[in-house]
Every structure is written in structure tokens, then in C-alpha cells.
Amino acid sequence: MPNGQRGIAAPIRLGLLLYPNCLPAGLFAVSDMVSACNLRTGQERVSLVWVGLDTKPIHIAHGPTLQAQVTLAAADCDILLVPGLWLTSVQELPVLLQQQQALIAQLRTLPKATQMWSYCIGVTLLAAAGSLEGKQATMTWWLCDGMRERFPKTQWLRSESVVTDGRIVTASGANGYLPLMLDKLPGIYGEEVMREVTEVLMLPQPCVRHDVFRDVDMLTLQDAGLRKLMLFAQRTAAQDLNLDGAASHLNLSVRTLCRLVQGVTGLAAGEWLRLIKLRQASEALRNVNASIKQICDELGYSSEASLHRAFKKATGLTLATYRQAYGTRAQWPK
């Protein structure tokens, strides 16, 4: 992994990439994690360098400016970490890629030995640079279909939070840096060091959930009417939730509601409403130390059996198995 010119004992050189409108939180978090790991081991196993297309001030997301220490062309990184940026719809992707053409062109010129790690929308830059052709990758789930169309030579794994394929590592979500680094840093520092650093820094736990629930995410729902309906469904008891009530809430006919839901989500209206309640159940199973009966009563299911049947049909898992696989304790690094 380290560059041969620096010798085997030299630290791994990790470049933190700055570019216009990028989300810098992950870069700062990675800097903290690496610094803590170096401190714990008593040696600089990874050295950090802030890189950019040039060393002029860069306007990042939400207003501030930052400045790279060295240009990407001169950085000589063993690993380059490419952060994401703010994007709210697939339709914005072509404009984004056009705005980042200079960076994409520079990524194409990096040495073949350079490892490239990326998360969130940053993965689109690697794809546009051709770095993901013939490889497996993941990214923010709601963009995967659009990415499949635009970059068909990449095998997109929508349900995976982190995917490693050779020198390329990709992770999904704006906070994808966390599962990415928790996956990769133990190989550099060891499992014991990472456990201690995780505890000392009180690192937030990566959120992993079943793929079936990714179609009922409020943050990615663009239609105002369906956002309103999702809130209605979340607040309505499962046994009372039906198409008539949902249509009435939006002052629509049932037929119009069904067309709207199908057009926006690709799901039948009844299935979409059921998934909203089942996602609430899944979140309770993940995060709340409550019995199945308590969850059933809280969400308004007519019986535990009805919740069991619906959940097993949607996920293929029993409630107990889901809690074991996706519960908070199951997701902490071993």
C-alpha cells in the first residue's frame, strides 16, 4: 500500500480531497479517527494531506471556504478519499457532473496504483472518471437506478453499505465515511485499536437497514402530497390504515391516489402504506429495547401474529431474526 519510493516503513499517505460544494464533515471525521489511531499506536501509520485541484480557497457546501495543502496532481497519495456533496434528485446529476469536469479529468490521470475510497455522491465522480468500469460498487441507494442507466458497465449493489473491489472502495450515504473507515482502518491499526478509538470518540453507529425499506424514506421523497401522506400513515394505527382514509387525507379519489403513488414510488399504494408501518416496526426492532407486544401495541397492529406475517412477507425474516441481524448491538464493529 505505501509508495515504494518512500520505503516500506513509511506511513500510508491518505489524501482528503476538497472540491467545490463538497460536504466536508466526513473529511474532518476521518482526520479525527486517523489522528486518534496514530496516537493510540504511538506511530504515524497514516499521514493525512488535504488535496485539491489547486491550492486556492475552495467554496464547500453551506458557505465556508477551505484551502488544500497541495494539488491532487502533486500529492502522491497512496489512498484518495473522495467525499460526497449535496444532491436531492437524480435529475441534478448531469449538471453536477458537468460542473466537476475538471476534477473528473484529473481523477483519470491518477496512477493506477492509487486506491480510491469514496462515499455518497462522490462515487459518481469515480464512475464518471471510468474508475468503476467492470467493478462492483455501491452508493446512495436512491441514485442507484439512475447510475445503472448512466454507468451500465459497473455492477451496482444497492443493498450494500460498503463494497471493496480491488483498489476501489465505495460506501453509501452522506455518512458513508463511517462504515467505510470502520471497515478499512482495522486492517491498518488492528481490531483492538479500532475498538478503543470507537469507544473514546463515541463514534456514531452506522445505520444499516433492510433494502425493502429504502422505498419509504422521507428525505428522498420529492412529492409534497406523498410526504404529507407518509406522516399521516406514520401517525395512524396499522389496523386503521387503508386506501379510503389515505385518499381522503389528500382529498383525492382512491383511483387518483393509486396512480400518484405508483407513478412516484413504483409501488402499489396499499403496499407502500404497509411498508411505512413495517419500517416503523423495523426501527423499533433496531433501536428500542421493547418487546414485540409493546411494538405491536404502539404501532396499532391488531395482533402480534398479523405483524409477524406482514413483516416476514416483506423482509423474508422473522422479527427476532431481524433484530439480531439489524439491531444496534449487531452493527458495532467486532
C-alpha positions as CSV (number, residue, x, y, z in Angstrom):
1,M,0.0,0.0,0.0
2,P,2.7,2.6,0.8
3,N,4.6,4.0,-2.1
4,G,7.9,2.2,-2.8
5,Q,9.8,5.4,-3.2
6,R,9.1,6.3,0.5
7,G,10.1,2.8,1.7
8,I,8.1,0.1,3.3
9,A,8.2,1.7,6.8
10,A,6.8,5.0,5.6
11,P,3.3,5.9,6.6
12,I,0.4,5.4,4.2
13,R,-0.4,8.8,2.6
14,L,-4.1,9.4,2.7
15,G,-5.4,12.4,0.6
16,L,-8.5,14.2,1.8
17,L,-10.0,15.7,-1.4
18,L,-11.6,19.1,-1.3
19,Y,-13.6,20.3,-4.3
20,P,-16.3,22.9,-4.8
21,N,-19.6,22.2,-2.9
22,C,-18.3,19.0,-1.3
23,L,-19.6,18.0,2.1
24,P,-16.5,18.3,4.4
25,A,-17.9,16.7,7.6
26,G,-16.7,13.2,6.6
27,L,-13.2,14.5,5.9
28,F,-12.9,16.1,9.3
29,A,-14.3,13.0,10.9
30,V,-11.8,10.8,9.1
31,S,-9.0,13.2,10.1
32,D,-10.1,12.8,13.8
33,M,-10.3,9.0,13.5
34,V,-6.9,8.6,11.9
35,S,-5.2,11.0,14.3
36,A,-6.7,9.1,17.3
37,C,-5.5,5.8,15.8
38,N,-2.0,7.2,15.3
39,L,-2.0,8.5,18.9
40,R,-3.1,5.1,20.2
41,T,-0.4,3.2,18.4
42,G,2.3,5.7,19.1
43,Q,3.3,5.9,15.5
44,E,2.1,7.6,12.3
45,R,0.8,4.7,10.3
46,V,-1.3,7.0,8.2
47,S,-0.3,10.6,7.2
48,L,-3.0,13.0,6.1
49,V,-2.8,15.6,3.4
50,W,-5.6,17.9,2.2
51,V,-5.6,18.0,-1.6
52,G,-7.5,19.8,-4.3
53,L,-7.3,20.7,-8.0
54,D,-5.3,23.8,-6.8
55,T,-4.4,25.5,-3.6
56,K,-6.8,28.4,-4.0
57,P,-9.7,28.8,-1.4
58,I,-12.5,26.3,-2.2
59,H,-16.1,27.1,-1.5
60,I,-17.5,24.0,0.1
61,A,-21.2,23.1,0.9
62,H,-23.2,25.5,3.1
63,G,-20.9,28.6,2.8
64,P,-17.4,28.1,4.3
65,T,-14.2,28.1,2.3
66,L,-11.2,25.7,2.8
67,Q,-7.8,25.5,1.2
68,A,-5.9,22.5,0.1
69,Q,-2.3,22.0,1.2
70,V,-1.2,20.5,-2.1
71,T,-2.6,19.9,-5.6
72,L,-4.0,16.5,-6.4
73,A,-1.5,16.1,-9.3
74,A,1.4,16.6,-6.9
75,A,0.0,14.9,-3.8
76,D,1.4,11.4,-4.5
77,C,-1.3,9.7,-2.4
78,D,-1.5,6.0,-1.7
79,I,-5.2,6.5,-1.0
80,L,-7.5,9.3,-2.1
81,L,-10.7,9.8,-0.1
82,V,-13.4,11.4,-2.3
83,P,-16.3,12.9,-0.2
84,G,-19.9,13.5,-1.4
85,L,-21.8,16.6,-2.0
86,W,-25.4,17.8,-1.6
87,L,-27.8,16.4,-4.2
88,T,-31.6,16.0,-3.8
89,S,-32.7,14.3,-7.1
90,V,-31.4,12.2,-9.9
91,Q,-32.3,15.0,-12.3
92,E,-29.5,17.1,-10.8
93,L,-26.8,14.5,-11.7
94,P,-26.0,15.7,-15.3
95,V,-25.4,19.3,-14.1
96,L,-23.3,18.1,-11.2
97,L,-21.0,16.0,-13.4
98,Q,-20.7,18.9,-15.9
99,Q,-19.6,21.3,-13.0
100,Q,-17.0,18.8,-11.9
101,Q,-15.4,18.1,-15.3
102,A,-12.0,19.4,-14.3
103,L,-11.9,17.2,-11.2
104,I,-13.1,14.2,-13.2
105,A,-10.4,14.7,-15.8
106,Q,-7.8,14.9,-13.0
107,L,-9.0,11.7,-11.4
108,R,-8.5,9.9,-14.7
109,T,-4.8,10.8,-14.6
110,L,-4.0,9.3,-11.2
111,P,-1.5,6.4,-11.0
112,K,-3.1,3.0,-11.4
113,A,-1.8,2.0,-8.0
114,T,-3.7,4.8,-6.2
115,Q,-6.5,3.4,-4.1
116,M,-9.7,5.4,-4.3
117,W,-12.2,5.4,-1.5
118,S,-15.5,7.3,-1.8
119,Y,-18.9,7.6,-0.4
120,C,-22.2,9.3,-1.0
121,I,-22.4,11.3,-4.3
122,G,-18.6,11.3,-4.5
123,V,-19.0,7.8,-6.0
124,T,-20.5,9.4,-9.1
125,L,-17.2,11.2,-9.7
126,L,-15.3,7.9,-9.7
127,A,-17.8,6.5,-12.1
128,A,-17.6,9.4,-14.5
129,A,-13.8,9.1,-14.4
130,G,-14.1,5.5,-15.6
131,S,-12.6,4.1,-12.3
132,L,-15.6,1.8,-11.7
133,E,-15.9,0.2,-15.1
134,G,-16.1,-3.6,-14.7
135,K,-16.2,-3.3,-11.0
136,Q,-18.8,-3.7,-8.2
137,A,-19.8,-0.6,-6.3
138,T,-22.4,0.9,-4.1
139,M,-23.7,4.4,-3.5
140,T,-26.6,6.4,-2.1
141,W,-29.5,4.0,-2.7
142,W,-31.9,6.3,-4.3
143,L,-29.4,7.1,-7.1
144,C,-28.6,3.5,-7.9
145,D,-31.2,3.2,-10.7
146,G,-30.0,6.4,-12.3
147,M,-26.4,5.2,-12.0
148,R,-27.2,1.9,-13.6
149,E,-28.6,3.7,-16.6
150,R,-25.7,6.2,-16.9
151,F,-22.9,3.8,-16.0
152,P,-24.0,0.3,-17.1
153,K,-20.5,-1.2,-17.0
154,T,-20.5,-1.0,-13.2
155,Q,-22.3,-3.7,-11.1
156,W,-24.2,-1.5,-8.7
157,L,-25.0,-3.3,-5.4
158,R,-27.8,-1.2,-4.0
159,S,-28.3,-3.1,-0.7
160,E,-24.6,-3.0,0.4
161,S,-23.3,-0.3,2.7
162,V,-19.6,-0.8,1.8
163,V,-18.2,-2.6,-1.3
164,T,-14.5,-3.3,-1.9
165,D,-13.3,-4.2,-5.4
166,G,-9.6,-4.2,-5.8
167,R,-8.2,-0.7,-5.2
168,I,-11.7,0.8,-5.2
169,V,-13.8,1.1,-2.0
170,T,-17.3,2.7,-2.2
171,A,-19.9,3.3,0.5
172,S,-23.4,4.6,0.5
173,G,-24.9,7.6,2.2
174,A,-23.7,11.1,3.2
175,N,-22.2,9.5,6.4
176,G,-20.8,6.6,4.4
177,Y,-17.3,7.5,5.5
178,L,-18.0,5.9,8.9
179,P,-18.8,2.3,7.8
180,L,-16.0,2.7,5.2
181,M,-13.4,3.7,7.7
182,L,-14.6,1.2,10.3
183,D,-14.2,-1.4,7.6
184,K,-10.7,-0.4,6.4
185,L,-8.8,1.1,9.4
186,P,-8.8,-2.2,11.4
187,G,-6.6,-3.6,8.6
188,I,-4.1,-0.8,9.2
189,Y,-4.2,-0.4,13.0
190,G,-5.8,-3.7,14.2
191,E,-9.1,-4.6,15.7
192,E,-8.2,-3.7,19.3
193,V,-7.1,-0.2,18.4
194,M,-10.3,0.4,16.5
195,R,-12.5,-0.8,19.4
196,E,-10.7,1.6,21.7
197,V,-10.9,4.5,19.3
198,T,-14.6,3.8,18.6
199,E,-15.3,4.0,22.3
200,V,-13.2,7.1,23.1
201,L,-14.5,9.1,20.2
202,M,-18.0,7.8,20.8
203,L,-18.4,7.2,17.1
204,P,-22.0,7.0,15.9
205,Q,-23.2,3.6,14.8
206,P,-23.6,3.1,11.1
207,C,-27.3,2.7,10.3
208,V,-27.9,-0.5,8.3
209,R,-31.5,-1.5,7.4
210,H,-33.1,-4.0,5.1
211,D,-33.2,-3.0,1.5
212,V,-37.0,-3.3,1.3
213,F,-37.5,-0.2,3.5
214,R,-35.4,2.1,1.3
215,D,-38.5,2.9,-0.8
216,V,-40.2,4.6,2.2
217,D,-37.6,7.2,3.1
218,M,-38.9,10.7,3.9
219,L,-35.7,12.5,2.9
220,T,-35.8,11.2,-0.6
221,L,-39.5,11.6,-1.2
222,Q,-39.9,14.6,-3.5
223,D,-43.7,14.8,-3.9
224,A,-45.2,17.1,-1.3
225,G,-48.5,15.2,-1.2
226,L,-46.9,11.9,-0.5
227,R,-44.7,13.4,2.2
228,K,-47.9,14.6,3.8
229,L,-49.4,11.1,3.4
230,M,-46.3,9.4,4.9
231,L,-46.7,11.5,8.0
232,F,-50.4,10.5,8.1
233,A,-49.5,6.9,7.8
234,Q,-46.9,7.0,10.5
235,R,-49.4,8.5,12.9
236,T,-52.3,6.1,12.0
237,A,-52.7,2.8,13.7
238,A,-51.8,-0.1,11.3
239,Q,-55.2,-1.7,11.7
240,D,-56.9,1.6,10.7
241,L,-54.7,2.5,7.8
242,N,-56.4,1.9,4.4
243,L,-56.7,3.4,1.0
244,D,-60.0,5.2,1.7
245,G,-58.6,7.0,4.7
246,A,-55.4,7.8,2.8
247,A,-57.2,9.2,-0.2
248,S,-59.5,11.2,2.0
249,H,-56.5,12.8,3.8
250,L,-55.2,14.2,0.5
251,N,-58.7,15.0,-0.8
252,L,-58.3,12.6,-3.7
253,S,-60.2,9.6,-5.0
254,V,-58.7,6.2,-4.3
255,R,-58.0,5.7,-8.0
256,T,-56.1,9.0,-8.3
257,L,-54.2,8.2,-5.1
258,C,-53.2,4.8,-6.5
259,R,-51.9,6.4,-9.8
260,L,-50.0,9.0,-7.8
261,V,-48.2,6.5,-5.5
262,Q,-47.5,4.2,-8.4
263,G,-46.1,7.0,-10.5
264,V,-43.8,8.4,-7.8
265,T,-42.6,5.3,-6.0
266,G,-43.2,2.4,-8.4
267,L,-45.2,0.6,-5.8
268,A,-48.9,-0.2,-5.4
269,A,-50.5,2.3,-2.9
270,G,-51.5,-0.4,-0.4
271,E,-48.0,-1.9,-0.4
272,W,-46.4,1.5,0.1
273,L,-48.6,2.2,3.1
274,R,-47.9,-1.2,4.6
275,L,-44.2,-0.6,4.2
276,I,-44.4,2.7,6.0
277,K,-45.7,0.9,9.1
278,L,-43.4,-2.0,8.7
279,R,-40.4,0.4,8.6
280,Q,-41.6,1.9,11.8
281,A,-41.6,-1.6,13.3
282,S,-38.1,-2.3,11.9
283,E,-36.8,0.9,13.5
284,A,-38.3,-0.1,16.8
285,L,-36.6,-3.5,16.5
286,R,-33.3,-1.9,15.7
287,N,-33.2,0.8,18.3
288,V,-35.7,0.2,21.1
289,N,-35.4,-2.4,23.8
290,A,-39.1,-3.2,23.7
291,S,-41.0,-6.5,23.4
292,I,-42.8,-7.5,20.3
293,K,-46.1,-7.0,22.0
294,Q,-45.1,-3.4,23.0
295,I,-44.1,-2.6,19.4
296,C,-47.3,-4.2,18.1
297,D,-49.4,-2.1,20.5
298,E,-47.5,1.1,19.8
299,L,-48.0,0.9,16.1
300,G,-51.6,-0.3,16.2
301,Y,-51.4,-3.8,14.8
302,S,-54.4,-5.9,15.6
303,S,-52.3,-8.8,16.9
304,E,-48.7,-9.9,17.1
305,A,-49.5,-12.6,14.6
306,S,-50.6,-10.0,12.0
307,L,-47.3,-8.1,12.5
308,H,-45.3,-11.3,12.3
309,R,-47.0,-12.3,9.0
310,A,-46.6,-8.9,7.3
311,F,-43.0,-8.5,8.4
312,K,-42.0,-11.9,7.3
313,K,-43.7,-11.5,3.9
314,A,-41.9,-8.1,3.3
315,T,-38.4,-9.0,4.5
316,G,-38.2,-12.7,4.5
317,L,-37.1,-12.5,8.1
318,T,-38.9,-13.1,11.4
319,L,-39.0,-10.2,13.9
320,A,-36.4,-11.9,16.1
321,T,-34.1,-12.7,13.3
322,Y,-34.3,-9.1,12.0
323,R,-33.5,-7.7,15.5
324,Q,-30.4,-10.0,15.7
325,A,-29.2,-9.0,12.2
326,Y,-30.0,-5.3,12.2
327,G,-30.2,-4.3,15.8
328,T,-27.8,-1.8,17.2
329,R,-25.7,-4.3,19.1
330,A,-25.3,-6.4,15.9
331,Q,-23.8,-3.4,14.0
332,W,-21.0,-2.4,16.2
333,P,-17.5,-3.4,14.9
334,K,-16.4,-6.7,16.5
